[in-house]
Each structure stands twice: as structure tokens, then as C-alpha cells.
Amino acid sequence: MTKHIFVTVVTPTAVAANNRGEGDGSTLSTLQKITRGIDQYTTVSGEAIRWAYREYLQNCQPQEVNRTFDPEKDEYNIKDEKYNSNTYIDDDLFGFMDAKKDKDNKNATTKRRGVLEISRAISLDPYWGDIVFGAKGGKKEKGDKTIIHNTEVHCTAYQYTMALTPESLKKPERAELLLDAIPAIQHVGGNHARFLYDFRPESMVIRLTDEASPWIMDCFKRSGESVGCPRLVRLVEVQDVLPDELIVAGEIADTPYGKQLESLGVKVCRGIKEAIKEAKTRLSLTSSKV
């Protein structure tokens, strides 16, 4: 049967701000927000997270990436405008679309749906409206004005889920490279290079399964000053998710939730990279049986 990989990541808690590179003329840099129940939560788009994975691939596999970004010129470069998911890993993982018409004004669009799916990241904590203030002083003799700017910030952790079916890739082994990228992405959070936000996993759940539905989305919850996963424990207890499909890793391993999952037969790793190594081993064993 077809194997699917689902990964839910929860980041460390830190101060986050919007990662817009250019201002829109406003003096307030805002965070994107959604409402859940009676509270507002901040959110980071799946596109911003996808960009971080693209950047990782560009840095570690430049010869296998079609679209690259030049920060000095602030522009994208494409090696092959016809795209090629056999040759280029980013065309394979993220897909592409070149919308155009032929000489007879008929649709000649070239496209491939991305195999990798990434959800929005949602904050674990409600947003209560924190704003920081800044100013840029000007020189009176040059006629400069003092500029006041405000930035919405949120001290929180973020949670997001990825889904990937290796068999849908032109080269299924590329799934292992994506797993390697999980603890190494950067530049997801930040504001005009003034803020740094660490988007690596503090805790993580990996599920390798024949089922096409992840089940592990939104499985982390704030538990006091720490993070828990009561929903995941319940899923394993009632056998909706089988324990041998899961790898749980990170700081969650040192909590009662981690101990409970381990007692239920789940593979629990204290280290994130240890868990990724285990997932790659399981993938290799699955591939050898095909």
C-alpha cells in the first residue's frame, strides 16, 4: 500500500513578528490573526514556511534547485522556464505553474501540483495585543523627519503540519531530504531583519502510515509553561492511530505525555535528529519492500 508521511511540529516559545520585507506606508506592522472561540491567535502562512524549505534546499542542494532567490538583487532566478520535476527537487516537491497562451490564444499552461502540503502555523497562545514602538531619528539640517513605527509582537510557540506521499514524487528518495530540512529551516519569522524567530521543532510527531488522513494535526496544546499532547494520547489509546506508526520526539519526551505514549508502544525520542534518523530508516525499509 501507499505510504504517507505526516509531521506535526511545535516550535520553541519566542517573540514573533511579521516577516514582511517591505513596508506598505503604514506605521504599524501587523500580525496575521484568526479567531478560535472567543480568542484571537496569530498565524503564519504555509507559503512562508514553504519558502523556508525552498531556501534550505537552495543552500544545501543548489545544483538540484530550479528556482533560486538572490537576496542582493531581491529577485528570483529560474534555470529552466519549462520546469522539470525529474531534474529539479523544488519542481518535484513544491510544484509549479506557468500560465500562458499559445499563438492561437489557447491555454498552454504548464503546471504540476505540489506533492508537499503545509498547513498554516497557529500560535499555541491567544494574542493579547502586544505592540513594541520604535523610532528613526532624522537630522534637522537635512530636513529629515523622525519616523515612528509600531510592531505587533507575540510571545508564543507555533504549530504546523506537513503531508507528503513519497510515491508521488518523481524521485521518492527526496522525501528523506525534506525530513533533514525540518530542524534546519530559517527566516520564517522576523520583521525587516530586526527579529529572529526559531522555527525548528521543540517537539514533533511523525506518522508513517497507509492512511491518507493525518489525524495528528493540532495535537499539541499549551499545558502550563510547557506543551502537552492529550489529543494524541487519546488517539493512540482508542486505536485510531496505531502506536507503531508514530515517532514522538523533543521536549515532549520528558513530560508525562511522553512517558504515557511510550507505555502505549509509541517510539519516543528525546532528540529531534534521532527521530528523523528513525523515520528515514523506516522509509528505507518500506522502499525495500516495494
Buried (B, 14 or more C-beta within 10 A) or exposed (E): EEBBBBBBBBBBBBBBBBBEEEEEEEEEBBBEBEEEEEEBBBBBBBEBBBBBBBBBBBEEBEEBBBBBBEEEEEEEEBBEEEBBBEBBBBBBBBBBEEEEEEEEEEEEEEEBEBBBBBBBBBBBBBBEEEEBEEEEEEEEEEEEEEEEBBBBBBEBBBBBBBBBBBBBBBBBEBBBBBBBBBBBBBBBBBBBEEBBBBBBBBBBBBBBBEBEEBBBBBBBBBBEEBBBBEBBBEBBEEEEBBBEBBBBBBBBBEBEBBEBBBEBEBBBBEEBBBBBBBBBEBBEEBBEEE
